[in-house]
Amino acid sequence: MADNTARGSTTDEGSGAGTDVEREVYETLAGEPRDSAEARNGLIHMASLTLTKLGDGLMDPKLVLAWLLNALGAPAVFVSALVPLREAGSLLPQIFLAHRLNAMRQRRWKWVAGSLGQGAAVAALALAALMLEGTAAGLAFVAAIVVFALSRAAASVSYKEVLGKTVAKTRRGAVTGFAGSASAVGVVIFAGLLMSGWLEGQGPLVGALILAAGLWLAAAGLFSTLRENPSDPSDSRDALRPWQLLREDRTFARFVVARGFLTATALTPPYFVLLAGQGEDRGLGALGALVVASAAASFLSSYAWGRFSDHSSRLVLVASGAIGATVMGAAIAADLMGLATTAYLMPALLFVLMIAHHGVRQGRSTYLVDIAPEDARAAYAATANTLIGGLLLVSGAFGGALSFIGPKAALAGFSAMALIGAIVAYGLEEAETD
């Protein structure tokens, strides 16, 4: 396994060094930086990610966009296509994007371009919601989501590379975890407004989309100010040979298997909603309750998972997978006992599930950055994400097939997947040891 302690370098001490205040703030939030340049870069990471994660919460495809598209009278086929296109579309192209990234000296610019693309796509969603209805709105939403997903793929494949270059090991989890928790505050406020009854109709959601578009544009501008040491352009085609990486690095291969099984935590929330009997409620108040559950889980857990990941991202994957499997089993038991429609029970279980999901996201991100060699981070990230994009489609089809039997059958299958993922992750090597 590569030792990335030295490789997770920041810029030189004298290049764009941050102020003493920046260093103190960063040390409080993430730990003692290598130098003032890392402190400044780390704070830029936190701010940029906070903006984009808040944007994610304001336009959440599985909640906000689905509700809005249904309100616009679009056929159900378009509503059901949003999440698969968003998830798989942002992962599958990454192998090819990583090869292009290897030729760049300043790699933050790919993240900037991806953020600009996401902002433009969300602005197009808002425009479509204002001007179109029915099938036309559905087609426009799907087209915008495809652009959004491709732009997100560019941002995702470059982010781990830039993070590894500008923030040292043992602080990366705290940097990304802080952004998850900080952005959740804004999402909770948004959800609270939806639940208050003060907002009605489609207008507030269109306004949220416009705000989200602006957040991505602001994040792009902020991220462009990172102080990044130039990379050596490479013609390496490792990113185009995923099977070679899997054969040569057994730890990485095992990580991909574990992450594949742990996709279960991302696919189960709709089944919790079905068991709770909330699927037919289309009011903004019901939508707000769902958004609150997701945002509150992010707020309370992302930063904690991030700090835990800096100690052992392997154990974060184990713990979050086990928690996810347990809470899925609890949901099945609640339904068998006739308690699934009890007030607050299923929302509470959904909240715990989302805590587990954020643990999986935080653990997998930190683990991958920490095990990948400096000159192959993009290839590792692209290979993992592309393979997981395909596995998400397979897992989604698996859950869909089981759902014909009923939501409990789908949850049972996903619970088994999460448990297997935790067991596989337990056998991984530690990534945070020097």
RAKABEL-V341131 format. One line per field, one symbol per residue. burial: + if it has 16 or more other C-alpha atoms within 10 Angstrom, else -. A space follows every 50 residues. Layout:
burial->???
This chain:
burial->--++--+++++----+++---+++-+--++++++++++++++++++++++ ++++++++++++++++++++-+-++--++-++++++++++++++++++++ ++-+-++++++++++++++++++++++++--++-+-++++++++++++++ ++++++++++++++++++++++++++++++++++++++-++++++----- -+--++-+++++++++++++-+++-++++--------+++-+--++---- ++++++++++++++++++++++++++-------+++++++++++++++++ ++++++++++++++++++++++++++++++++-++---+++----++-++ ++++++++++++++++++++++++-+++++++++++++++++--++--+- -++---++++++++++++++++++++-+++++--
